[in-house]
Structures are given as structure tokens and as C-alpha cells.
């Protein structure tokens, strides 16, 4: 919470705010109150652009005259659930975090809030199959606007004033989208006292663009973006026409669906790190899941084997508001290596209050098996093969892949 904002004195002018918001990491400028009385307001790039396009002199116009003052202060020990409820209900211009002594500790950005909700309020969809393509993984939002490539920068600024718009795409009549300008880029241009009514977008736009079809597999898309390092990613429909723009937030979401490579050696050593990585979306434990009006926290996850029953035993340390902290145990009968199968039998062996039995039992079994099956699938050599498995008398997991021959069934 300490790296996405700049702190400015109360007497700052608009040019000071422009410089403070030029670094890509800074999404807001916090304005101090006079005489050291904390923070009085916040200015984001869109508000600043609005003032600049109205002709205010950036060298003399005070930032305090346009700052937003609807601030919400939350203590750092505020429970996540309560924080999300308050922010959603009050819709403040900014959320400031203060420590137990009432001293400013950080700024909760919009990106922090989205990550917080994603990490702690995972919906029922977490138990469903993971998406495979760009189209299935992200909903391309209205974060951009299209303008002709010969448009002037003052028109670009007007579009970027809207909080929902982070990028402007330059479009050529014959070539389609040929360039991109971001909020930070245009602020950098303005900080050099460029006349926005005379400068054109095609002179300043970034043109290293990558085009991907909407049905591109997520793994392929992420690999291409990392390799090419484009300044913008355009998404095309199945006919090759422009469909949308893949924002940095969209890219980060895509990466959460990448299944890590797993080297299987017949043991379960890599299972729990993989399980925790996937179930927490890379954020680690503890996490909180919500379902049917109830919330449950998973504090720890461990696995052990019962070789004599060829079962994988999963132990979860969980807590709910209704029950407090307790342990749940699930067993997955993986079968014998002598008669390998592509399926397993889930055996629930848990003594727990009704809310854990009836609300969370089946969901946690399904979620856990989804992660375990992904872990096993990650070790396949051929994605089209049928994976069989079973455990030998020593508790070692044995895999076998049945490949499809031309014209034959598995």
C-alpha cells in the first residue's frame, strides 16, 4: 500500500501533480492538509486532465482546488470482510489506511481493492473448470477509446478524463489500430509544455502492438506477450476484426490461470505447493471463500498417504464465524496400480458442525479434487491422452497414458 501514490504539500500546483503522476506506478497524488494535519484530499489523473483541458494554468492553479475530499480511513487491523463492505457501501474517493496509533500507513488503490476482493472473496466459480482461451478468461472492458490517427492531443485528453478510460487507440482507415497512448504517457507529454491543440496522436503514440485472436489459448497468449513485450495487445474476433483491448489488468488475470509445470516423480512432494498456489491464486494461505451466504477461511492444508488403503488424505484447517477454527479431513481413494483408472472415489470422513457438513463439505471436496486432478494432468506428456493412475503397496503414485491411434478409440 506504499508504492502507488505520491504525497504532495498543500500548496502544490497542477504542474507538481503532473510530475507526481508521470511514473506509471503512481495512480494518485495525495494532498497533505495545511499545518501537518494529515491528508486532506486526492487527485487522480482523470481529474487533473479535466482541469488542464479547461485551460487552468498548471504553474499557478492550486491542486487543493480540484482535489476530492471524500476520504475513508480504515485501521490496518480492520477485518477484510468489513473493509470490503464499508468501501462498497460508502464508495469513497480514496481509502487511507492508518495504523493502531492513528498514523497514516498507506493508500489502498483501486487495484489493491480488486486484488483484495479476488483474494478473499472467491466466488463459487472457483470450483468450476478453468477457462482455456482469452474469450473465456476475461471480459474485455470499456477501458479504451478509438480515435482517428490524425486526432490532436486535446481530444485524447478529453477521452482520458473518464476514470474508466485508461488508453486511447489510434485508428487508421486502411490499417486499423496503429498505435496507443496511455494516461501516464499523455501526462508526460503535457509536463514538457506541449501544446495539445497542435500535436497529433500519431506523432506520440506507441506502435509496438501485438494482435491475438479471441480464441487464442491462455498459455499461448501469455507466452507471446512475455516474449514480445508489446506496448499494447489488440484482441481480434474469429474473422480477424478488432474486438477489444487487453489491458494490463486483463493480462494479470490471464496469468492466474496458467497451470505451473510439475515434474512428477511418483511421489506427492509437489502436490501441496501446487494445491496452495492454485487454490489461493498465487497469494498463499490463508484465504477466504464465500458460498451460499457463508464464509470460510482456509488457514492450512496438508496431505498424507494411507498406503494400505491406497488413499490420499487431505487435511484442511478452517474457520467460520459460526464454528471457529476446526479441522476437516477428506480422503480420495486413488485405486490400485494393478487396476489403474481415470477416476477416484472421494470419501468424506469428517465430524463437524452442520454448516461445514452441508454447506462446505461437498464444495471443498470438489474444489480439492479439481486442484489434485490439475496437478496430475500437469505431468502428462500428451494433452490428448487419457491419464490412468493408481497407488502401489508403498504409496507411490503410478501414471499411465493411453494415446489415441489414428482411427481408434482410447
C-alpha positions in Angstrom: 0.0 0.0 0.0 3.0 2.3 -0.2 4.0 2.3 -3.9 1.1 3.6 -6.0 0.8 7.2 -4.8 2.7 10.4 -4.3 2.4 12.7 -1.2 2.3 16.4 -2.0 2.2 19.5 0.2 -1.0 21.6 0.5 0.4 24.4 -1.6 1.1 22.2 -4.7 0.1 23.4 -8.1 -1.1 21.3 -11.1 2.3 21.0 -12.6 3.5 19.4 -9.4 0.7 16.9 -9.6 1.5 16.2 -13.3 5.1 15.3 -12.4 4.0 13.2 -9.5 1.6 11.1 -11.7 4.0 10.7 -14.6 5.6 7.5 -13.2 3.4 4.5 -14.3 3.3 3.2 -10.7 1.6 6.3 -9.3 -2.2 6.2 -9.7 -3.0 9.0 -7.3 -1.5 12.1 -5.7 -2.4 12.6 -2.0 -2.5 16.2 -0.9 -1.5 17.0 2.7 -3.6 19.2 4.9 -2.1 22.5 6.0 -0.1 22.7 9.2 0.6 18.9 9.3 -3.0 17.8 9.9 -2.8 14.6 7.9 -4.1 14.1 4.3 -6.8 16.4 3.0 -7.6 15.1 -0.4 -6.7 13.1 -3.5 -6.2 13.8 -7.2 -6.2 11.2 -9.9 -5.0 11.5 -13.4 -8.5 12.0 -14.9 -9.4 14.9 -12.6 -6.1 16.5 -13.4 -6.6 16.2 -17.1 -10.1 17.7 -16.8 -8.6 20.8 -15.2 -5.8 21.1 -17.7 -8.2 20.8 -20.7 -10.3 23.6 -19.2 -7.4 26.0 -19.6 -6.2 26.2 -15.9 -2.6 27.4 -15.6 -0.6 24.4 -14.3 2.1 26.6 -12.9 -0.3 28.7 -10.6 -3.5 26.8 -10.2 -3.6 25.2 -6.7 -4.1 21.4 -6.6 -6.3 21.8 -3.5 -9.0 23.5 -5.5 -9.7 20.3 -7.6 -8.8 17.6 -5.1 -11.5 15.1 -4.0 -12.1 15.1 -0.2 -14.4 12.1 0.3 -11.8 10.1 2.2 -12.4 6.9 4.1 -9.9 6.0 6.8 -9.6 2.4 7.9 -7.3 0.9 10.6 -4.8 -1.6 9.3 -6.3 -4.3 11.5 -9.8 -3.9 10.0 -11.1 -7.4 9.0 -11.1 -7.8 5.2 -14.8 -8.6 5.1 -15.7 -5.4 7.0 -13.4 -3.3 4.9 -14.9 -4.6 1.6 -18.4 -3.9 2.9 -17.6 -0.3 4.0 -15.8 0.6 0.8 -18.6 -0.9 -1.3 -21.3 0.9 0.7 -19.6 4.4 1.1 -17.8 4.5 -2.3 -15.1 7.0 -1.2 -12.8 8.9 -3.4 -9.9 7.3 -1.6 -9.2 4.8 1.2 -6.4 5.7 3.6 -5.0 3.0 5.9 -3.9 4.1 9.4 -2.0 2.1 11.9 -3.1 1.3 15.5 -1.7 4.7 16.6 -3.7 6.6 14.0 -0.7 7.4 11.8 -1.0 7.2 8.0 0.3 3.8 6.9 -0.7 3.6 3.2 -3.1 4.2 0.4 -5.5 1.4 -0.8 -5.6 1.8 -4.6 -8.4 0.6 -6.8 -6.0 -2.2 -7.9 -5.4 -3.1 -4.3 -9.2 -3.3 -3.7 -9.7 -5.5 -6.7 -6.9 -7.8 -5.6 -8.3 -7.9 -2.1 -11.8 -8.9 -3.3 -10.3 -11.5 -5.6 -8.1 -13.0 -2.9 -10.6 -13.1 0.0 -14.0 -13.3 -1.7 -13.5 -16.1 -4.2 -17.0 -17.0 -5.6 -18.5 -20.4 -6.3 -17.0 -20.2 -9.8 -13.6 -21.2 -8.2 -14.8 -24.8 -8.2 -15.7 -24.8 -11.9 -13.4 -25.7 -14.8 -10.7 -23.2 -15.5 -11.0 -21.2 -18.8 -8.9 -22.2 -21.7 -9.0 -19.1 -24.0 -8.8 -15.3 -23.8 -12.6 -15.2 -24.6 -13.4 -17.5 -21.6 -10.9 -15.9 -19.2 -11.5 -12.1 -19.4 -14.3 -9.8 -20.2 -12.8 -7.1 -22.3 -14.0 -3.9 -20.5 -14.5 -0.4 -21.7 -11.0 0.8 -20.7 -10.2 2.4 -24.1 -11.5 4.7 -26.8 -10.8 4.8 -30.5 -9.9 8.0 -32.3 -8.5 8.7 -35.9 -4.7 8.6 -36.0 -4.6 12.3 -37.0 -6.5 13.5 -33.9 -5.0 16.1 -31.7 -3.9 15.5 -28.2 -6.6 17.8 -26.7 -9.2 15.3 -28.0 -7.2 12.5 -26.5 -7.1 14.3 -23.1 -10.9 14.7 -23.1 -11.3 11.0 -23.5 -8.8 10.1 -20.8 -10.6 12.3 -18.3 -13.1 9.5 -17.6 -11.9 7.2 -14.8 -12.9 4.1 -16.8 -10.7 5.1 -19.8 -7.0 4.3 -19.4 -5.9 4.1 -23.0 -6.7 5.8 -26.4 -6.2 3.7 -29.5 -5.3 5.5 -32.8 -7.1 4.1 -35.8 -6.2 4.3 -39.5 -8.9 4.0 -42.1 -6.9 1.3 -44.0 -4.6 -0.3 -41.5 -6.9 -0.4 -38.5 -5.5 0.3 -35.0 -1.9 1.5 -35.4 -1.0 3.0 -32.0 -1.8 3.6 -28.4 -1.5 6.4 -25.8 -1.9 5.8 -22.0 -2.8 8.3 -19.3 0.8 8.3 -18.0 2.2 9.0 -21.4 0.0 12.0 -22.1 0.8 13.4 -18.7 4.5 13.1 -19.5 3.8 14.9 -22.8 2.0 17.7 -21.0 4.8 18.1 -18.4 7.0 19.3 -21.3 4.6 22.2 -22.0 3.5 20.7 -25.3 0.5 22.4 -27.0 -2.2 19.8 -27.1 -4.2 21.6 -29.8 -1.3 21.3 -32.3 0.3 17.9 -31.5 -1.3 14.8 -33.1 -1.6 11.4 -31.6 0.3 9.7 -34.5 3.4 11.7 -33.5 3.5 10.4 -29.9 1.7 7.1 -30.0 3.4 3.7 -29.2 3.1 1.4 -32.1 4.6 -1.9 -30.9 1.3 -3.8 -30.9 0.5 -7.5 -30.7 -2.6 -8.9 -32.2 -4.2 -12.1 -30.8 -7.5 -13.8 -31.7 -10.1 -14.1 -29.0 -9.9 -17.9 -29.1 -6.2 -17.9 -28.5 -5.3 -20.4 -25.7 -4.3 -18.6 -22.5 -0.9 -20.3 -22.3 -0.1 -19.3 -25.9 -1.3 -15.7 -25.2 0.8 -15.3 -22.1 3.9 -16.7 -23.7 3.5 -14.4 -26.7 3.0 -11.3 -24.6 6.0 -12.2 -22.4 8.2 -12.9 -25.4 7.2 -9.8 -27.5 6.7 -7.3 -24.6 4.3 -5.2 -26.7 3.1 -1.7 -25.8 -0.4 -2.8 -26.5 -2.4 -6.0 -27.1 -5.3 -6.0 -29.5 -7.8 -8.8 -29.4 -9.4 -9.8 -32.8 -12.6 -11.8 -33.3 -12.7 -15.0 -35.3 -13.0 -13.1 -38.6 -9.8 -11.1 -37.8 -11.7 -7.8 -37.0 -10.9 -5.7 -33.9 -12.8 -6.9 -30.9 -11.2 -5.2 -27.9 -8.1 -4.2 -26.0 -6.3 -6.5 -23.5 -5.4 -4.2 -20.5 -2.6 -4.9 -18.0 -5.2 -6.0 -15.5 -6.6 -8.4 -18.1 -3.1 -9.8 -18.6 -2.5 -10.3 -14.9 -5.8 -12.2 -14.7 -4.7 -14.4 -17.6 -1.5 -15.4 -15.7 -3.5 -16.6 -12.8 -4.9 -19.4 -15.0 -1.5 -20.7 -16.0 -1.0 -24.2 -14.5 2.6 -24.4 -13.3 4.8 -27.1 -14.7 5.0 -30.1 -12.4 7.7 -32.7 -12.6 6.1 -35.9 -11.3 8.5 -38.5 -9.8 5.8 -40.8 -8.4 5.7 -39.0 -5.1 3.3 -36.4 -3.7 6.0 -33.9 -2.7 4.9 -31.3 -5.3 1.2 -31.7 -4.7 0.7 -29.4 -1.7 2.7 -26.4 -3.0 0.7 -26.8 -6.3 -2.6 -27.1 -4.4 -1.9 -23.9 -2.3 -0.7 -22.0 -5.3 -3.8 -22.8 -7.3 -6.5 -22.5 -4.6 -5.1 -19.2 -3.5 -4.5 -17.9 -7.0 -0.8 -17.4 -6.1 -1.4 -15.4 -2.9 -0.8 -18.1 -0.4 -2.8 -19.1 2.7 -4.9 -18.1 4.5 -7.7 -17.3 2.0 -11.4 -16.8 2.5 -14.1 -18.4 0.3 -17.8 -17.4 0.2 -20.7 -19.6 -0.7 -24.5 -19.6 0.0 -24.2 -16.6 2.3 -21.4 -18.2 4.4 -17.7 -17.5 4.5 -14.9 -19.9 5.4 -11.2 -19.3 5.9 -8.6 -21.9 4.9 -5.6 -21.5 7.2 -3.5 -24.5 6.3 -3.6 -27.5 4.0 -1.6 -30.8 4.4 -1.7 -34.2 2.7 -0.5 -37.6 3.8 -0.9 -41.2 2.5 -2.5 -44.4 3.7 -0.7 -46.9 1.6 -2.8 -49.8 2.9 -6.0 -48.2 1.7 -4.3 -46.5 -1.4 -5.9 -43.2 -0.3 -4.7 -39.7 -0.4 -5.8 -37.9 2.8 -6.2 -34.1 2.7 -6.4 -32.2 6.0 -7.7 -28.6 6.0 -7.5 -26.3 8.9 -10.5 -24.0 8.5 -12.7 -21.5 10.4 -16.0 -19.8 10.1 -17.8 -17.2 12.1 -20.3 -19.8 13.3 -17.9 -22.6 14.2 -14.5 -21.0 15.0 -11.3 -22.9 14.0 -11.5 -26.6 13.3 -10.0 -29.4 11.1 -11.6 -31.1 8.1 -10.3 -34.4 6.6 -11.1 -35.7 3.2 -10.0 -39.0 1.6 -9.5 -39.7 -2.1 -9.3 -43.4 -3.0 -7.0 -43.4 -6.0 -7.2 -47.2 -6.5 -4.5 -49.8 -7.0 -1.8 -49.6 -9.6 -2.7 -53.1 -10.6 -6.0 -51.9 -11.9 -5.5 -48.2 -12.8 -8.4 -45.9 -13.5 -9.0 -42.4 -14.8 -11.2 -41.6 -11.7 -11.1 -41.6 -7.9 -13.6 -42.1 -5.1 -14.0 -39.3 -2.6 -14.6 -40.4 1.0 -15.7 -37.8 3.4 -14.6 -38.6 6.9 -15.4 -35.5 9.0 -17.0 -34.8 12.3 -18.1 -31.2 12.1 -21.0 -28.8 12.7 -23.9 -28.8 10.2 -22.7 -25.7 8.3 -19.4 -27.5 7.5 -21.1 -30.8 6.7 -23.9 -29.4 4.5 -22.7 -26.1 3.1 -19.0 -26.6 2.7 -18.4 -30.3 2.6 -19.1 -31.2 -1.0 -17.8 -27.8 -2.3 -14.4 -28.3 -0.6 -14.3 -31.9 -1.9 -15.0 -30.8 -5.5 -12.6 -27.8 -5.2 -9.8 -30.0 -3.8 -10.3 -32.7 -6.4 -10.1 -30.1 -9.1 -6.7 -29.0 -7.8 -5.5 -32.6 -7.4 -6.6 -33.6 -10.9 -4.9 -30.5 -12.4 -1.7 -31.5 -10.6 -1.8 -34.9 -12.1 -2.7 -33.6 -15.6 0.3 -31.2 -15.4 2.5 -34.2 -15.6 1.1 -35.5 -18.8 3.3 -35.7 -21.9 0.4 -35.6 -24.3 -2.6 -33.4 -23.6 -4.8 -35.6 -25.8 -4.1 -38.8 -24.0 -6.2 -40.5 -21.3 -4.5 -40.4 -17.9 -4.8 -43.5 -15.7 -3.4 -43.7 -12.2 -3.2 -45.9 -9.1 -1.1 -46.4 -6.0 1.3 -49.3 -5.3 1.7 -51.0 -2.0 4.4 -48.5 -1.0 2.1 -45.4 -1.6 3.8 -44.5 -4.8 1.6 -43.0 -7.5 1.8 -44.7 -10.8 0.8 -42.9 -14.1 0.0 -44.4 -17.4 -1.1 -42.5 -20.6 -3.2 -44.2 -23.2 -2.6 -42.5 -26.6 -5.2 -42.2 -29.4 -4.1 -44.0 -32.5 -5.5 -42.9 -35.8 -9.0 -44.2 -36.3 -9.0 -45.9 -32.9 -10.7 -45.1 -29.6 -8.7 -44.8 -26.4 
